[in-house]
Amino acid sequence: ADYEDESILELIKKANHLKPFAFYIVDTLGAMSEKDILHMLYLIDKNLDESIALGFHSHNNLQMSFSNAQSMINFGFERDIIIDCSVYGMGRGAGNTCTELMVDYLLGNADNNYDVLPILEIVDNYLMPFYLQHPWGYSVAYFLASSMHCHPNYVSYLLGKQNIQVSTISTL
């Protein structure tokens, strides 16, 4: 995580004062490990007003988005949680947590009140034609950015040049 515990505690103090509906963890770089998310969840849960929901929005640069969402579900909160996801992981760059994976996970582990088939039909009927023209998902370049704790906008810019190899990006 890019924030020191003291900074997070200061944000939590302000959130407790304001009483928003939710306080969010956002993994913009897609670089959080299981250790990072568990540390963050513990710190926030022990200090955030219990009436405030906790949300999670992550990017899938290191393919950890789904795993980290599972860690949040299994944490054992007494508060409401929100996990952002998108069908087929649709999102800029490496994308986000996949809704169909989350639904399947919830069906087997938390709640049987979901039907994954309509979500898969969205993929078939609407997203695949778009995806074939404008793909998203894992790429070596976004992995490299995330592993170096670099914002994905830099990689998007360099990839847009269409003449820079990954080995060159890694040295910039």
N, C-alpha and C positions, 0 to 999 in steps of 0.2 A: 504494500500500500504506500501511496505517496504522502500520506498525512501522518504526522507524529500523533501519538495518543493524546497529548495535551491539546492539540488543535481540534481533534475530534471531540474531546470532552467540552471544549469551548462552544463548538457548534451545537452539541447536545444541550448544553445549558441554555443557549438561545432558543432552541426548538422547544424546550420544556416551558420557557416563558411565553412563547408565541402560541403553543398548542396547535400546530398544524394537524391536518388529517394524517399525514404520513411523513416520515423521515426516510430518505433514500440513500442506499449505497449504490454508487454508479462506478462501474469498472470501465471507464472510458478507454483505457489502453488495452483492455482485454488481457491483462497480465496478472490477475489475482490467482494465487494458488489456493488449495484447500486450507493450508495453514493461515494464509492471509484472511480468507473469508471467516474462518472460525474465530480468529482473534478479533476481527471487527465485530462479528455478531455478539461475542461475549461482552466486549467493551460497551457496545451500544445497548444491549439488553439490560445490563446491570445499571445503566445510568439514564436511559431515556424513560420519560414518563410512560407508565404502562398503558395509558389511554391512547398513545400515539402509535399508529401502525408503522411497520418497518417494511420498506420496499427495496427491491433489488433490480437493477438494470445492468446487464453486462454485454460485452462484445466478445465474440467467439474467436479472437485471434489465436489463442493457444489451445482452442478446443476444450476450454474449461467451463464455459458458460453453463451447460447443463449439469455438470458435476457440482459446481458451486451452488446452483439453484437447489439441487438435492440436499446439499449440506444445510442450506437454510431451512428447507422443509423439515428436516430431521433434527433440527437444533433443540426443539422442545419449548418453543415460545408459549407464553400465556397471552400474548398479544396477537392481533391480526397481522398477517404478512401479505405482501403483494410481490409477485414475481412477474416482471415484464417478459413477454415472449412474442414472437411473430411467426406466422405460418411459414413453414419451410425455412425458418431462420432469416427471413427477408430483412435485409438491412445493409447499410453501406459497408463496403469492405468485406470483412470476414463475417458479417451478419451478427445475429443475436441468438438467444435461446430459442429453440424450435418449439412452437406450440404443440405440434403433434407428439413430440417426445415427452413434453410435460404432461399432457393429457394421459398418455400411456403410463407414465410413471405414477400419476395420481390414481389411476384406475387400479393399479397393483399395490399401492402403498398407503393411500390416504382417503380417497373418495371414489365411490363407484358410480357417481352421478354424471358421467361424461360419455360422450359418443365421439370417437375419433374419426369415424367414416366421413362426416360432413367436412371435416378439416382436410382430409386427404382428397376429397373431391374438389376443394378450392385449389389445391396444388395442381391436380390434373387439369381442371377446366379453365383456370385463370392464371396461375403463376408460371407454369412451365413455358408457355409461349413467351412471356415477358422475360423469364430467367434465361432462356436461350439467346435472347438479344442483349440482355444486360445482366450478366451473371454476378453473383455474390458468393461468398463462402471462403473457405480456407484458401490461403495463398502463402507461398514462401515469403513474399515481401511483407505481408501483414504479420506473419509470425515473427519475422526479423524485427519489425518495429516494436512489437509487443515485448519480445524478449529483451530488447534494449531500452524498454520503458520510454518509448518515443511515441508521440501522438500520431495516430493513423493519417492525419491530414498531410503530414510530410511525405508519407509513402504514396498517398493518392496523387500528390503533386508530381513526385518523381516518376511514378508509373505513367502519368499523363504525358510525360515527355516521350515515351515509347522508344527510347534509345538508350536506356540506362539498365545495365544488368544488375541482378541482385548482389553480386559480389562488390559492385561499385557502391550500391546503396548502403551496404554494411559498413563502408569506410567513411561515409559522409557524416 
